[in-house]
Each structure stands twice: as C-alpha cells, then as structure tokens.
Amino acid sequence: MTGYKIKFNGVDRLYKDYSWRLSNRAKSVWESGDVLQGKYLEQLEKQVAKKYKRKYAIGVGSATDGLYFAMKAIGVTKNSTVMCPVFSYIATAGAIRRIGADIRFVDTDENGNIGDWGVMGLPNAILYVNMFGNPADYTRIRKYCDDHKIPLIEDAAQSQGAVHGRTPSGALGDVSVFSFDPMKNMPSFGGGGMVLTDSKDVYDIVMSLRRHALNGKTAYGYNSLISEDHANQLLLLLSKFDKLQKMRQKVFDRYKKNLSHTNFIETRSNTQSSHHKLVMLCDNRNELKTYLAQNGIETKIHYVKTLDNKNVGKYPNAEIMCAKSLSLPIYPHLKMKEIDYICDKIRKFNGV
C-alpha cells in the first residue's frame, strides 16, 4: 500500500539492490527464446537439492501445487486422513481438500506450531508447518511417524533458512516443500515452489504431475512450472540467500533489543528460525494495528479465525493466536532507523 512510510514487505527494495543483475538475467532468457524448461530451472533444482541436503528438488508453479503433488506422490487419496495444524495459511489445508482427503486438525502449541494431538486414530500422513519460520517440534513428530510408519510432509513455505539441530528446513520431511512467493525469504518476482525429497519414486511422480504426465509415471498431470527467467533470477537470490538471512537476523535482533519486554513468538531451543515473520502477541492487537497504520507503519494479521460455530472453543491455543497476533515488518532491507521508529511507536502506544 503506497500510503505507508514503512511497507510490510520489502521485495521492491530487494529488486532495487540487485536490479541490474536481476533484469539482465531475465533479459538473457527472453533474448535466448528458451523461456520454459531450460537449463536454468535444472541448475536451480540441482543447487537447491545440494544446499538443503536432498537427492532431488523439483521446481513447480507454487508451493500449493507442491503440497498437492507431494501428497499425491506418497499415496494420499480421497479415502485418506491427513493430520495438519488448524493454524496456518489456507493453502495447507486447501491442498488436502484438493485431493478430497479428510483433514484431522490439531491445535497449536505456544509457538503457533502443531501441538499435542493426544490419542486419536492413526492418520495416513502428517502435513506439518514451521509456522512463521520457526521449526516445529520435529523430534516428536518424526518419532510418531517412524513408530507408526506414517509419511511426513514438511510445509516449509515459511522456513527456508531455518534449522532444527543441524538439519535444515527442507530436509525435515519425507517430502518437503518451499515457496518462492514474493512474500517469502527467497522471493520470485512472480511465484513458484520447490518439492524436495530423497525418494526416486516421489521424484518421478512429481515430475509427471507437474508436466501433463509426459514421463508416463501418472495417468494425468498438470502445467506447473517455474519459467526460465524466474529460475535464472532465483539462482542469483540463492547465491545471496545466506547474506540476506544474516541481514534479516540483524533486523530481528534490533527489534528484540528495542522491545525487550514484548511477547514475541520465538523459536524453540536447538533450532534456528528463518525469521520469515515477526509476530507479537498483544491483548489490544486491533487498536495497536490501527495506531501503527496512522503512523505510517503497515502490519498484518496472521491469521484470522475462520472456525464455524460448532468448532469454536475446540482449538483454544489457535484461537488465542488469531485474537492476539500482529505481524511487524521484517525483511533484510529494513533500515535500523525504521525499526527504531516502529519500536518507538509501539512503546508510546503501550505507555512505556
């Protein structure tokens, strides 16, 4: 929104910083005429697989397609049951609904990630999310899946750059899915996603699904690709990714220093967040959001409550998140003086 002094997303600043390199990479593709399924997508897939310690990476049109393809590849059908967190972007559950499988929702923990599911019937798969870029309780989830021989899908749309122990997000599921949406840590100037796996069978099926089943591994397929110009630009951003993550970390650290008594949602011990989102919990969330907007600061609410009446009260932790969470701007090119300005306004609102 152009009326804000400080916008929520800084993809325009990212472009400005690398504009001539990004533009030249796109232009070189357009001039070649090889604009689809060429060498740059293959290079991107190989480099992503190597960086995130996977055997295979498959570029697809979006992370939403990637989640759908991942479930299809591990055998989820309309007769299956998939466990997933009730608190997430709609695309997580939407991918399950697209298959027609039954969704078994689970309430969140204190970090907004999938919580304790207690005693319930075994699902056919678990699709979990590293919410806001903070790794979920992977050890517990992995043990449950291994004990019951249940496939695990990691929705890593928000967590590229996060780490659990020594394992990077992108390698925490039997199949993992990244997003290159313009809001993500490694944004395409259009869209895109990546499916990562160590399974040759999953690789073959996803490759078939993304391109009209031309390899004959499925009965039908779709048209879900990353274009060559976007792939070439993403190759540049992948080479700059660690640098950009360090810049993002500095932004987070500045917020923490200035707002030391604020209730931020943070990552658990033995993990490193991707800092995709910076989310604070506050009782007067709506009033604060309005106040910050009046002072030129764009914020977002992730996510609004969409439960029907019969499910109100069933997921109490998620309802608290929906009622109290406010996401502040956090991106590599946010200036220190802008962070100080945001923090000063929050302190003034709180009478500090």
C-alpha positions as CSV (number, residue, x, y, z in Angstrom):
1,M,0.0,0.0,0.0
2,T,1.7,3.2,-1.2
3,G,0.3,5.3,1.7
4,Y,2.6,3.7,4.2
5,K,6.0,5.1,5.2
6,I,7.1,1.6,6.1
7,K,5.6,-1.2,4.0
8,F,5.1,-4.7,5.4
9,N,7.0,-6.4,2.5
10,G,10.3,-5.2,1.0
11,V,10.5,-7.1,-2.3
12,D,10.8,-3.7,-4.0
13,R,13.9,-2.9,-2.0
14,L,15.4,-6.3,-2.8
15,Y,14.9,-5.6,-6.5
16,K,16.5,-2.2,-6.2
17,D,19.6,-3.7,-4.5
18,Y,20.1,-6.3,-7.3
19,S,18.1,-4.6,-10.1
20,W,20.6,-4.7,-12.9
21,R,21.6,-8.3,-12.2
22,L,18.0,-9.5,-11.9
23,S,17.0,-7.6,-15.0
24,N,19.9,-8.9,-17.0
25,R,19.2,-12.5,-16.0
26,A,15.6,-12.2,-17.1
27,K,16.6,-10.4,-20.3
28,S,19.1,-13.0,-21.3
29,V,16.4,-15.7,-21.1
30,W,14.0,-13.6,-23.2
31,E,16.6,-13.0,-25.8
32,S,17.5,-16.7,-26.0
33,G,14.0,-17.7,-26.7
34,D,14.3,-20.7,-24.3
35,V,11.8,-19.4,-21.8
36,L,10.5,-22.7,-20.4
37,Q,12.0,-26.0,-19.2
38,G,15.6,-25.0,-19.9
39,K,19.0,-25.1,-18.3
40,Y,18.3,-22.5,-15.5
41,L,15.5,-24.5,-13.9
42,E,17.7,-27.6,-14.0
43,Q,20.5,-25.6,-12.4
44,L,18.2,-24.2,-9.7
45,E,16.9,-27.6,-8.9
46,K,20.4,-29.1,-8.5
47,Q,21.7,-26.2,-6.4
48,V,18.6,-26.2,-4.1
49,A,18.9,-30.0,-3.6
50,K,22.6,-29.7,-2.8
51,K,22.2,-26.8,-0.4
52,Y,19.4,-28.5,1.6
53,K,20.9,-31.9,1.6
54,R,18.3,-33.7,-0.6
55,K,18.8,-36.0,-3.5
56,Y,16.1,-34.4,-5.6
57,A,14.4,-31.0,-6.0
58,I,11.6,-30.3,-8.4
59,G,10.5,-26.8,-9.4
60,V,6.7,-26.3,-9.5
61,G,4.4,-23.4,-10.2
62,S,3.6,-22.8,-6.5
63,A,4.1,-24.3,-3.1
64,T,0.4,-25.0,-3.0
65,D,0.8,-27.2,-6.1
66,G,3.9,-28.7,-4.4
67,L,2.0,-29.8,-1.3
68,Y,-0.7,-31.3,-3.5
69,F,1.9,-33.1,-5.6
70,A,3.7,-34.3,-2.5
71,M,0.6,-35.9,-1.1
72,K,-0.3,-37.5,-4.4
73,A,3.2,-38.9,-4.7
74,I,3.1,-40.6,-1.2
75,G,-0.3,-42.1,-2.0
76,V,-2.8,-39.8,-0.3
77,T,-6.2,-40.3,-1.8
78,K,-9.8,-39.1,-1.2
79,N,-10.1,-42.1,1.2
80,S,-7.1,-41.0,3.3
81,T,-6.9,-39.0,6.5
82,V,-4.2,-36.3,6.8
83,M,-3.3,-34.6,10.1
84,C,-2.4,-31.0,9.9
85,P,-2.3,-27.9,12.2
86,V,-5.5,-25.9,12.4
87,F,-3.5,-22.6,12.5
88,S,-1.8,-22.0,9.1
89,Y,-2.3,-20.3,5.8
90,I,-5.3,-21.7,4.0
91,A,-3.1,-23.3,1.3
92,T,-2.0,-26.0,3.8
93,A,-5.5,-27.4,4.4
94,G,-6.5,-26.4,0.9
95,A,-4.0,-28.8,-0.7
96,I,-5.6,-31.7,1.3
97,R,-9.1,-30.6,0.3
98,R,-7.9,-30.5,-3.3
99,I,-7.3,-34.3,-3.1
100,G,-10.5,-34.8,-1.2
101,A,-8.9,-36.4,1.8
102,D,-10.3,-36.0,5.3
103,I,-8.5,-33.4,7.4
104,R,-7.7,-34.1,11.1
105,F,-6.9,-30.7,12.6
106,V,-4.6,-30.3,15.6
107,D,-4.4,-27.3,17.9
108,T,-1.2,-25.3,18.2
109,D,1.5,-25.1,20.8
110,E,2.8,-21.9,22.3
111,N,4.7,-21.1,19.2
112,G,1.8,-21.5,16.8
113,N,3.1,-24.8,15.5
114,I,1.3,-28.1,15.5
115,G,0.7,-29.1,19.2
116,D,-0.2,-32.3,21.1
117,W,-2.7,-34.4,19.2
118,G,-3.3,-36.7,22.1
119,V,-4.9,-40.1,21.5
120,M,-6.6,-40.3,18.1
121,G,-6.8,-42.8,15.3
122,L,-3.7,-43.0,13.1
123,P,-3.8,-40.7,10.0
124,N,-2.4,-41.8,6.6
125,A,0.0,-38.9,6.6
126,I,1.0,-35.8,8.6
127,L,1.4,-32.4,6.9
128,Y,3.0,-30.0,9.4
129,V,4.1,-26.4,9.1
130,N,7.1,-24.5,10.5
131,M,4.9,-21.5,11.4
132,F,6.4,-18.1,10.9
133,G,9.7,-19.7,10.0
134,N,10.1,-21.3,13.5
135,P,10.8,-25.1,13.3
136,A,8.1,-27.2,14.9
137,D,8.8,-30.0,17.5
138,Y,10.3,-32.1,14.8
139,T,11.8,-34.8,17.1
140,R,8.3,-35.6,18.5
141,I,6.6,-35.6,15.1
142,R,9.3,-37.7,13.4
143,K,9.2,-40.3,16.2
144,Y,5.5,-40.6,15.9
145,C,5.7,-41.0,12.1
146,D,8.6,-43.6,12.4
147,D,6.8,-45.6,15.1
148,H,3.6,-45.8,13.1
149,K,5.2,-45.9,9.6
150,I,3.4,-42.7,8.6
151,P,4.8,-40.5,5.8
152,L,5.7,-36.9,6.9
153,I,5.3,-33.8,4.7
154,E,7.1,-30.6,5.7
155,D,5.3,-27.4,4.7
156,A,8.5,-25.3,4.6
157,A,6.9,-22.4,2.7
158,Q,7.9,-20.0,5.5
159,S,11.0,-21.7,6.8
160,Q,13.7,-21.7,4.1
161,G,16.8,-20.9,6.1
162,A,15.5,-22.4,9.3
163,V,17.4,-25.2,11.0
164,H,16.4,-27.9,13.5
165,G,19.5,-29.2,15.3
166,R,21.9,-29.5,12.4
167,T,19.2,-30.3,9.8
168,P,18.0,-27.5,7.5
169,S,14.3,-27.0,6.9
170,G,13.7,-28.6,3.5
171,A,15.2,-31.8,4.8
172,L,12.8,-32.4,7.7
173,G,10.1,-34.4,5.9
174,D,9.9,-37.4,3.7
175,V,8.9,-34.7,1.3
176,S,9.4,-31.0,1.9
177,V,8.0,-28.0,0.0
178,F,9.5,-24.5,-0.3
179,S,7.7,-21.4,-1.6
180,F,9.2,-18.7,-3.8
181,D,6.1,-16.4,-3.4
182,P,7.0,-12.7,-3.4
183,M,6.4,-12.6,0.4
184,K,8.9,-15.4,1.1
185,N,12.6,-15.2,2.2
186,M,13.7,-16.1,-1.3
187,P,11.1,-14.5,-3.5
188,S,10.5,-14.9,-7.2
189,F,9.1,-11.8,-8.9
190,G,6.0,-13.8,-9.8
191,G,5.8,-17.1,-7.9
192,G,7.0,-20.7,-7.7
193,G,7.7,-23.5,-5.4
194,M,10.1,-26.5,-4.9
195,V,9.4,-30.1,-3.8
196,L,12.4,-31.7,-2.1
197,T,12.8,-35.4,-1.4
198,D,15.2,-38.3,-1.3
199,S,12.8,-40.8,-2.9
200,K,13.2,-41.6,-6.6
201,D,9.6,-42.7,-6.7
202,V,8.3,-39.4,-5.3
203,Y,10.6,-37.5,-7.7
204,D,9.3,-39.4,-10.8
205,I,5.6,-38.9,-9.7
206,V,6.0,-35.2,-9.0
207,M,7.9,-34.7,-12.3
208,S,4.9,-36.4,-14.1
209,L,2.3,-34.4,-12.2
210,R,4.0,-31.0,-12.9
211,R,4.0,-31.5,-16.7
212,H,1.0,-33.4,-18.1
213,A,2.2,-36.9,-17.2
214,L,4.6,-36.8,-20.2
215,N,7.0,-39.2,-18.5
216,G,4.2,-41.8,-18.1
217,K,4.5,-42.2,-14.3
218,T,1.0,-41.0,-13.7
219,A,-2.3,-41.2,-15.6
220,Y,-2.6,-37.4,-15.9
221,G,-0.7,-34.3,-14.9
222,Y,-0.9,-30.5,-14.8
223,N,1.0,-27.5,-16.1
224,S,3.0,-26.3,-13.1
225,L,6.5,-25.0,-13.8
226,I,8.9,-22.2,-12.9
227,S,9.7,-20.2,-16.0
228,E,13.3,-19.8,-17.1
229,D,13.5,-16.1,-16.4
230,H,12.3,-16.6,-12.8
231,A,14.6,-19.6,-12.4
232,N,17.6,-17.5,-13.5
233,Q,16.7,-14.8,-11.1
234,L,16.2,-17.3,-8.3
235,L,19.7,-18.6,-9.0
236,L,21.1,-15.2,-8.1
237,L,19.0,-14.9,-5.0
238,L,20.0,-18.4,-3.9
239,S,23.7,-17.3,-4.2
240,K,22.8,-14.3,-2.0
241,F,20.5,-16.1,0.4
242,D,22.9,-16.6,3.3
243,K,23.8,-12.9,3.2
244,L,20.2,-11.9,3.1
245,Q,19.4,-14.1,6.0
246,K,22.2,-12.5,8.1
247,M,20.7,-9.1,7.3
248,R,17.2,-10.4,8.3
249,Q,18.7,-11.7,11.6
250,K,20.1,-8.2,12.3
251,V,16.7,-6.8,11.8
252,F,15.2,-9.3,14.3
253,D,18.0,-8.6,16.8
254,R,17.3,-4.8,16.6
255,Y,13.6,-5.4,17.3
256,K,14.4,-7.6,20.3
257,K,16.8,-5.1,21.7
258,N,14.3,-2.2,21.4
259,L,11.3,-4.2,22.6
260,S,12.9,-6.5,25.2
261,H,9.6,-6.9,27.2
262,T,7.4,-7.6,24.2
263,N,5.8,-11.0,23.9
264,F,7.2,-12.2,20.6
265,I,6.5,-15.7,19.2
266,E,10.0,-17.2,19.1
267,T,11.6,-20.4,18.0
268,R,12.3,-23.3,20.4
269,S,15.7,-24.3,21.7
270,N,18.0,-26.2,19.4
271,T,16.5,-24.5,16.4
272,Q,17.2,-21.5,14.2
273,S,14.3,-19.5,12.9
274,S,14.2,-18.3,9.3
275,H,12.6,-15.1,10.7
276,H,10.0,-15.2,7.9
277,K,7.6,-13.3,10.1
278,L,8.0,-11.3,13.3
279,V,4.8,-11.9,15.4
280,M,3.9,-10.3,18.7
281,L,1.0,-11.2,20.9
282,C,-0.9,-8.4,22.4
283,D,-4.3,-8.1,24.1
284,N,-5.2,-4.8,22.2
285,R,-4.0,-6.1,18.9
286,N,-6.6,-4.3,16.7
287,E,-6.1,-0.9,18.4
288,L,-2.3,-1.2,18.0
289,K,-2.6,-2.1,14.4
290,T,-4.8,1.0,13.7
291,Y,-2.4,3.2,15.7
292,L,0.6,1.9,13.7
293,A,-1.2,2.4,10.4
294,Q,-2.0,6.0,11.5
295,N,1.7,6.5,11.9
296,G,2.6,5.1,8.5
297,I,3.5,1.5,9.5
298,E,1.9,-1.4,7.7
299,T,1.3,-4.5,9.7
300,K,-0.6,-7.8,9.1
301,I,-2.7,-10.2,11.0
302,H,-1.7,-13.9,10.5
303,Y,-4.2,-15.4,10.6
304,V,-7.9,-14.5,11.1
305,K,-10.2,-17.0,12.8
306,T,-12.4,-18.9,10.3
307,L,-13.9,-21.6,12.5
308,D,-17.6,-22.3,12.2
309,N,-19.7,-22.1,15.4
310,K,-19.6,-25.8,16.2
311,N,-15.8,-25.7,16.4
312,V,-15.4,-22.5,18.5
313,G,-13.5,-23.4,21.6
314,K,-12.2,-26.7,20.2
315,Y,-8.8,-25.2,19.4
316,P,-8.1,-22.8,22.3
317,N,-4.4,-22.1,21.6
318,A,-5.1,-21.3,17.9
319,E,-8.0,-19.0,18.8
320,I,-5.6,-17.1,21.1
321,M,-3.1,-16.7,18.2
322,C,-5.9,-15.5,15.9
323,A,-7.1,-12.9,18.5
324,K,-3.7,-11.6,19.7
325,S,-1.1,-12.0,16.9
326,L,0.2,-9.0,15.0
327,S,3.0,-9.3,12.4
328,L,5.5,-6.5,12.1
329,P,7.6,-5.7,9.0
330,I,10.8,-7.8,8.9
331,Y,12.9,-8.1,5.8
332,P,16.6,-7.7,5.0
333,H,16.5,-4.2,3.6
334,L,14.5,-2.7,6.5
335,K,16.6,0.2,7.9
336,M,17.7,0.4,11.5
337,K,16.2,3.9,11.9
338,E,12.9,2.5,10.6
339,I,13.0,-0.3,13.1
340,D,13.7,2.2,15.8
341,Y,10.7,4.3,14.6
342,I,8.4,1.3,14.7
343,C,9.6,0.3,18.2
344,D,9.2,3.9,19.5
345,K,5.6,4.0,18.3
346,I,4.9,0.6,20.0
347,R,6.4,1.8,23.2
348,K,4.4,5.0,23.1
349,F,1.2,3.1,22.5
350,N,2.0,0.9,25.5
351,G,2.8,3.9,27.6
352,V,6.4,2.8,28.1
